[in-house]
Amino acid sequence: MSEDPAFAPPPRRAGSIALRLAAAALVSTLIAVTAGGFALSHAFHRSVEAAFDQRLEALHRALVAALRVGRDGSIGLDRGLGDPRFDQIFSGWYWQVEDVGQEGMTDEVVLASRSLWDQTLDVAGTPGSGPVAVRQIVDGPTEGVPLRLVARTITLPDHNGPLVVAVAADAAEIGLETRRFDRLLILMLGGLVLVATLLTLVQLRWGLAPLRRLSGDLDAIRAGRAARLDEQRPREVLPLVRAMNGVLDHDAEVVRRARAQAGNLAHGLKTPLTLLSADIADLPEERRAAARRQIDAMRLIVERHLTRASAAANAAVIGARTPIAPVAADIARSLERMFARRAPSVTIAVDLAPDLDFRGERQDLEEILGNLMENACKWAAGRVRVSGAAIGDGMVLVAIEDDGPGLTPDQATAALQRGRRLDERVPGSGLGLSIVSDVVEIYGGTLVLTASDGLGGLAAWVTLPRAEETGRRRR
């Protein structure tokens, strides 16, 4: 069962290659930088904690070395630790010495830093006496300020019991230093991401330059400024360029053959029709008139289909481009000479901008303008005007107006019908407007007949595809 086009899903729009590559590079950079940032931050945190603990242990060893036992058995210091914060009340840096009781638990504080004032450090349990000190996080004398503590059990000569020596410092100093490092790390990594993104964009712009050049060259072909792609390309793009040139050459050859076959067909059919026209001269008048009508009908049908076939082949040509103003001016000069003997003579005013270009072959534009301008001259009282302007959606609007009697809406509709002639007094086949309508339709345009506001007669409004401006380039 075939799928109904009305219910088919809409085609997915292809995104920009540069945008996808830039997004992929940005995501990859963010992942790598984020992972590296976390690793650096974690390593720095561990390093700061280790350095902090080493500093506490150094102070602990200095404190143990400074302890002495007096003659009365009291514990004292023979020198200070050299850090004034131990003398500032509740500064966050503390030390104390506790006596271990008979049951192996700390009994009483025998010596403490001035910074503790009347408080004590709560050392959980009795630390060992080995070379590795016990590290703990304990509550400090100031509420809500945790301390990082290093403690060890020691024995002094001339003292009858073990002592627990502890040194503690505000753990917030670790967080302060790590937060400062994290802020600096974020700024540096953010700058790195920005620089990497800018370099990626520069790299993409440089790397995709051949594709942008290829796109511009394709636009030039489509606009009629070139016939083939230049094959001086990087080797990655060269196969695509050669394939495109192959397609262009094939299309040109197909169109050339179609034109040749259409010309051969026209020659092959018109010659027998001409001979038939000569052969019926000896027939009786009644039969001769009937035969002539049939021959004329055959000739008109051949002309119409050959014109349609030629227009269809020309419309498929990529890059065809024809300036409208010169073609209209040439036709106007020919028609003015043709109708010069008519009284009154016809004056044709061409008011077209020089940058209006038809995206198609010259012979098709001549077919369209020639028929419309000739019809206008046939019916004009003396004036014909050709004007035009660019409109939206890449189209150009050309108006052919006359000051003749004009047409009613029903007559305008009937005039576009194949072989319909509204006035037998004016010579013609009746196929001109129909052929024009067919050619315009093949090129995706429209033909409308209305009353002329400026001249009062008939106005033929035809829209045709417009070729790009010569200087335009795709970014």
N, C-alpha and C positions, 0 to 999 in steps of 0.2 A: 504494500500500500504506500503510495507516494505521500510525502509530507505536504500539507497545505501551506503554501507560502505565507498566508495570512497569519498562521499560528507559529511560524518559524521564529526561533529566538533571534533577537537583533544581533548583528555582527559585533564582535568584540573589537574595540578600537585598540590598535597597537600603540604602545607607549613609546616614548623617546628612548633610543638606545643610550644616549648620553645620560639621561635622567636615571635610567635603571642602573647603569654602571656607577654613577655617582652615589646613588642610594646604597648599592652593595658595598662600595668602598667605605662610605660613611659608617654603615652598620658594622662592617668588619673592624674599622678603626676604633669605634666606640667599644666593641666587645674586647678587643685587645688592650686598649687603654684602661678600661674599667677593671679587667682582670689584673693587669699589671699594677694599677693603683691600689687595689685591695692587697695584693701581695706585698707591695712596698710599705703600705700603711701597717700591715700586720707585722712585718719584719722590724719596722721602726719601733712599734709599740713594745715588742719583745726586747729590742735593744735598749730602749729607755728604761724598762723595768729592770733589766739585768744591771744596767749602769747604776740605777738608783739603789738596788740591793748591794752592789759592790761598794758603793759609797757608805751605806749603812754598816756593812761589815768592816770597812776600814775604820769608821768611827768606833765600832764595837771593840776592835783590837786595840785602838788607841786608849779607849776607856779602861779596858782590862790592864793594859800596861801601866796606866796611871794610878791604879788602885794600890793602897798600902794599908797595912794593919798597924795601928798604934800600940803603944806599950800597954794601954788599958784594954786592948782587944777591939777597939772601935775601928770602923772602916772609913777611910778618907782618900783624898786625891792628892798626889804630890805635884800635879800640874793640871792646867786646864786643857780642854780639847781644842781650843783655838777657834771655835765657832760661836760668835756672840749670840746667836739665836737660842742657845741653850740657857742663856741668862735672861731672856725676855719672857715674861709671863705669857703662857698660852700661845707661844709663837708657832707651834706646830712641830717643833723639834724637841725631843725629850730623851732622857735616859734615867734609868734607876737600877739600884742593886737591892735584891731581896735575899733574905736569909732563908734557907731551906730548913723546915722543922724536922722533928724526929720521924714523922710519918711520911716523909718524902714530898710534902707539899710546901709551897711557898708560905712563909710565916709572916714576916713583917719586912717593910721597906727600911733598910738601914742607911741608904744614901740615895739621893735623887737630884736631878737638875733643878735649878731655880725656876725654869720655865713651867715645871709641873705645879708649882705653888703648893697647894694643899691636896692635890689629887695624886692618884697612883695609876700606873698602867696595869691593866688586867691581863697578865700572862696566863694563858690557858695551860694548865698542867705544869709539869717540871720538864724543861727542855733537857735534851741529852748533853753530854759533855764531849761529844765527838768533834771532829774538825768542821763538820757541816752545821751551820747554825739553823735554828728553826725560824721560818718566816711565817708571819701571820698577819691578818688584817683584823685590827682591834678597834674598839671605840676609844676616841681620845677624850681628854678632859673637856673639850668644847663639844657641845651637843651637835650631832650631825656631821662631824668631821672625822672620817675614818683614818686610821693610821696604819702605815706599813711598818711592821715590827720585826726586828732580828734579835733573837735571844739565845743564850747558851749558859749551861751550868759549869761553873769553874770552882776550883779549890785553891785558896791562897795559903802560903806558908804562915805559920803562927796563928792560923784561924781554925777554930775547932769544928767547922761545918762548911758544907758547900754553899755557894752563892749563885743566884740567878742574875745574870747581867743582861739587861735589855736596852736596846736603842731603837727609837721609833721616830718617824717623820710623817708629815702630812702627805697622804697618797694623792691629794689633788694636784700636787706639783707634777706628777706623772701625766695626769689628764691635761693639764695646762700646756705642757710641752708637746704632747701628742696632738692636741687640737690645733696648736699653732702649725705643726708640721702638716696636718691634714689640710688646713686651709691653703697653705703654700702649695701642697701637692695638687689640690684641685685646680688652683689657678694655673699651675704649670702644665698639667695634663689637659686642661681646657684650651690653653694656648696651643698645645701640641696638636689637638684635634682640629682647631681652626686652621693652623698652618697646613696640616695634612690635607684638610678638605680643599683649601685653596690650591695647593699643589696638585691635588687630584683633578680639580676642574681645569687647571692649566694643561695638565697632561691629557685629559680627555679632549679638550679643544684642539690641542696639537695633533693628537692621535686620530681624531675623527675628521680632521681637515680634508683628507681625500674624499670622504663620503659627502661632505658639504659641497666640495667642488663638483663631485659627480651629480649631486642634486641640482646645482646651478646650471650645469651643462645640459641636463635633461630638460630643465625649464627653457633653456635657450633653443633646444630642438623643438619643444612644444610651441614656443613663440615664433618659430620660423627664422631664428638667427643663426642656426647651424643645421647641418644635415646628418652628421654622425658625431660620435663621441671621440675625443682625443684619446689615443691609446698610450700616451706617455703617462702611465700611472704606476703606483706601487704594485708589486707582484701579487699582493693579497687581493687587490681590487681588479686587477687586469682581467681575470676570467669573466667576471661580471660585465666589464666594459665590452669585451669581445662578444659575449652572448647578446648584449643589448644591440651592438652594431649588427650582429647577424639578424636579429629580429627586424631592425630598421631596413636593412638591405632586402630582406625577404618581403616585407610589406611594400617597399618601393617597386620591387619586381612584380608582385601580384597586381598592384595598381597599374603598372605599365602594361602588363598583359591584358588586364580588363579594358583599358582604354583602347588598345590595339584591336581587341576582339569587337568592342562596341563600334569602332570605326569601320572595321571590315564588314560587320553586320549591316551597318547603315549603308555602306556602298553596295553590298550585295542585295539589299532589298530595294533601295531607291532606283537602281538601274532597271530591274524588271518592271517596277511601277511606272517609270518613265516610258518604257517600251509599250506597256499596256495602254498608257494614255495616248500614244501615237497610233496604236492599232485600232482603237475604237473610232477613229475619224470616219471610217466608211460605214459605220452602223447607222441605222435610222436615228432620227433626232431623239425620239423617246427613249430608245434603248441606250443611245450614247449618253444622255443625261443621267440615266440610272447607273450606268457603268462608271461614269465620272464621279458620281457621289460615293460609290463604293471604293473607288481608287483613292479618292481624297480621304475617306474615313480610314483606310488602311495606312495611308501616308501619315496621317495625324497620330494614329495609334503607335506606329513605329517611332515617330519623332518623340512622342511622350515617353515611351518606355526606354528609349535610348538616352533621353535626357535624365530620367530617373536613375538608370544604371550608371551613367557617368557621374552624376552627383553623389550617388552612394559610394562609388569608388573614391571620389575626391574627398568626401567627408572623412574617409578612413585614413587619409594621409596625415601623418604626424608632422606638425611644424608648418603646415601650409599657412601663408600669411599674405593678405592682399590689402593694400591701402584703398580705402573707399573713395576718397575725394578725387584722385586722378581718374579712376574708372568712370565715376559719374560725370566728370568734366569731358572725357572723351566721348561718352555716349551723348551728352548734351550737344556737343559740336556737330556730331553726325546727324542728330535729329533736327537741329536747326537748319542744316543744309537741306535735309529731306523735305521739311515742311516750309521751306523758304518761298515756294511758289504759291502756297496757299494764301488766300486772303481772308482775314488778316494773318500775317506770319506769327509764328510762335516764338516767344522769348523764354528761355529756360535759365533760371537763377539757381546756382549751386552754392549752398551755404553749409559746407561741411568742414570740420576741423581737420587739419592735416594729420593728427595723431590717431584718428579713428581707423583701425585696421580690422578687417574681416578675417576670422580664423577659418579660412577655406581657400579654394582655388579661384583664380581670377575669372575663368570661363563661367563658373557657376554664379559669381557675383554679376557678371555681365548679363547672364540669362535673367537674373532676378530684376536688376535695375533696368535693363533694356526693355523688357516686357512692360514693366510698370510705367516707365517714362514714356514709352511709345503710346501706350493707352491714354496717358494723360494728355499727350500732344494731339491725339486724334479727337478728343472731346473738348479740349481747352478752347476758350474764346481768344486767347492770345498770350496767357501767362501760365507758366509751370514753375514750381519751386521745389527744390530738393534740399532737405535739411536733415540734421541728425545730431545725436548726442549719445554719450555713454550712459548706461543705466546700470542698476545693480545686477548681481549674480553673473558678472562677466559677459554682459550682453550689450549690444549697441542698437539703438532705435533710429531707423531711417524713415522719413516721411516724404512722400511724393504727392504734391497737391496741385490742383488746377483750378481755373476759374470757369469751368464748364457748367453744364446743367446739374451735375451731381446725380446721385442715386438715392432712392428710398431704401430703408432698411431691408425690405423684402428683395428689392433689386440687387442690393449689395450681396445678400446671401446667394441669390441665384447666379450672380456673375462669377462666383468661385466654383460653380458646378462645371464638370467636364463637358466641353463642347457647347455650352450654352451661350448664345449670342443674344444680347438685348436689343440690338438694332442692326438689321441686315444692311442698312444703307452704308454703314462704316465697314470697310474691308477688314477681313480677319478670319481666323479659323475658329475662334471661341475656345481654344485650348490654352491661350497665353497665361491667363490668371490661374488656371488649374495647374499648369506646369510650374508656375512660380510657387504656388501653394505647396506642391509636392516637394520641390527643391528646398524650400524654407523648412518644411517639416522634417526632411532628412537631416538638416543641420540643427534640429532642435529649436527652431524659431517659430514665429507666428506671423500671420498675415491677416490684417483687419482692415475693412473698408468702412469709412465713416465720412461724414460731411466735414469739409474744410472750414475752420473758423476764420482763417486769414484771407483766403481767396474766394470762398463761397461755393466752390465746386466739390469735387471728390478728393478725399485724402486717403491714400494707401499707407498704412502704418505697418512696417515690417521690422521684426526683431531678429537679429542674427548674432551668433557667438562672436565675441570680441577677442582679438589676439592681445597678448600681454604687451605692456609698454616695453620699448626696446631696452631701457635702462634698468628694468626691474630684475632683482635677484632674490632668490630664497635665502633667508638667513639660516 
